[in-house]
Amino acid sequence: MKLSKTSEYALRILTFMINNDMQVFTAKYLIDALNVPDPYLRRLMTDLSKKGFIKSLQGRDGGYVFAKNANKIYLSQVVDAVEGMEKYQGCILGFGECSDDHPCSLHTKYAPIKDELISFLLTTTISELKSPEVYKF
């Protein structure tokens, strides 16, 4: 399963910020560095700011900084903030009723993969993605 473009961009932004030694990131710098469309990035920054992960500093030296310690920001919280976790918890085929008792045709094969993805998102923090070997965001 692949993350949506919205979650992908939000996680790319935050992992880029944690992997760079800059204190303040301007929207223009992030747009250029990450190749994220301007309106999309600004909307994501607003969403991430409203949820308290980052904050906007106004003025000549303004930009975005972490508002919360990155080791307290879980990937699941970021995904939930920008689009909601529901789509990753439901049926892969989109059925409203899909469970062990009433499975769809992919349920038994997909359930362990889904559980592993959700566990990964729930237990991994942004700070855990900090690495000197990361070159792609």
C-alpha positions in Angstrom: 0.0 0.0 0.0 1.2 3.5 -0.9 0.6 6.6 1.1 -1.5 9.3 -0.6 0.3 12.2 -2.2 -0.9 14.5 0.6 0.6 12.3 3.4 3.7 11.7 1.3 4.3 15.4 0.9 3.6 16.1 4.6 6.1 13.4 5.7 8.7 14.6 3.1 8.4 18.1 4.5 8.9 17.1 8.1 11.7 14.6 7.4 13.5 17.2 5.3 13.3 19.6 8.1 14.6 17.1 10.7 17.4 16.1 8.4 18.7 19.6 7.8 20.5 21.8 10.3 18.6 24.9 9.4 16.7 26.6 12.2 14.0 28.2 10.0 12.6 27.0 6.7 10.9 29.4 4.3 8.1 28.2 2.2 10.0 29.1 -1.0 13.1 27.1 0.2 10.9 24.0 0.9 9.1 24.4 -2.4 12.3 24.5 -4.3 14.1 21.8 -2.3 11.2 19.3 -2.3 9.6 20.2 -5.6 6.2 20.4 -4.0 3.7 22.7 -5.8 3.4 26.1 -4.0 -0.3 26.0 -3.1 -0.1 22.4 -2.0 2.9 23.1 0.3 1.4 26.1 1.9 -1.9 24.3 2.6 0.1 21.4 4.2 2.1 23.9 6.3 -1.1 25.4 7.5 -2.5 22.0 8.4 0.7 21.0 10.2 0.8 24.3 12.0 -2.9 24.0 13.1 -2.1 20.6 14.6 0.9 22.0 16.5 3.7 20.2 14.8 5.3 23.3 13.3 4.8 27.0 13.8 5.2 30.0 11.5 7.5 32.8 12.4 6.6 36.2 10.9 8.9 38.9 9.7 12.0 39.3 7.7 13.7 36.2 9.0 10.5 34.3 9.2 9.6 30.8 8.1 8.6 27.5 9.7 10.2 25.7 12.6 9.2 22.7 14.7 6.7 23.7 17.4 6.9 20.3 19.0 9.9 18.0 19.7 10.2 15.7 16.6 10.5 12.6 18.9 6.9 13.3 20.0 5.5 13.5 16.4 4.4 10.1 15.2 3.9 9.4 11.5 0.3 8.4 12.3 -0.4 11.8 13.8 0.9 13.5 10.6 -1.2 11.3 8.3 -4.2 11.9 10.6 -3.6 15.7 10.5 -3.5 16.0 6.8 -6.0 13.4 5.6 -7.1 11.0 8.4 -6.0 7.5 9.1 -9.4 5.9 8.2 -8.4 5.1 4.7 -5.5 3.0 5.9 -7.6 1.1 8.5 -10.5 0.1 6.2 -11.0 -2.5 3.6 -8.5 -2.4 0.7 -11.4 -2.9 -1.7 -13.4 -0.2 -0.1 -16.2 -2.3 1.5 -17.7 -0.8 4.6 -18.2 -4.2 6.2 -15.0 -6.2 6.0 -13.8 -8.1 9.0 -12.5 -11.5 10.0 -16.2 -12.6 10.3 -17.3 -11.1 7.0 -14.1 -10.8 4.9 -13.7 -9.5 1.3 -11.7 -11.6 -1.2 -8.4 -9.9 -0.2 -9.0 -9.6 3.6 -7.0 -12.6 4.8 -4.0 -11.8 2.6 -4.1 -8.0 3.2 -4.9 -7.8 7.0 -1.4 -8.6 8.2 0.1 -6.0 5.8 -2.4 -3.4 6.9 -1.7 -4.2 10.6 2.1 -3.9 9.9 1.7 -0.5 8.2 -0.6 0.9 10.9 1.8 -0.4 13.6 4.7 1.3 11.7 2.8 4.6 11.5 1.8 4.5 15.2 5.2 3.7 16.6 7.6 5.6 14.3 8.5 9.3 15.1 9.8 11.9 12.8 13.0 12.0 14.8 13.6 8.3 13.9 13.8 9.3 10.3 16.8 11.5 10.9 19.8 10.0 9.1 23.0 11.3 7.5 22.4 8.7 4.7 19.1 10.2 3.5 19.4 11.9 0.1 15.8 11.8 -1.1 12.9 13.7 0.3 
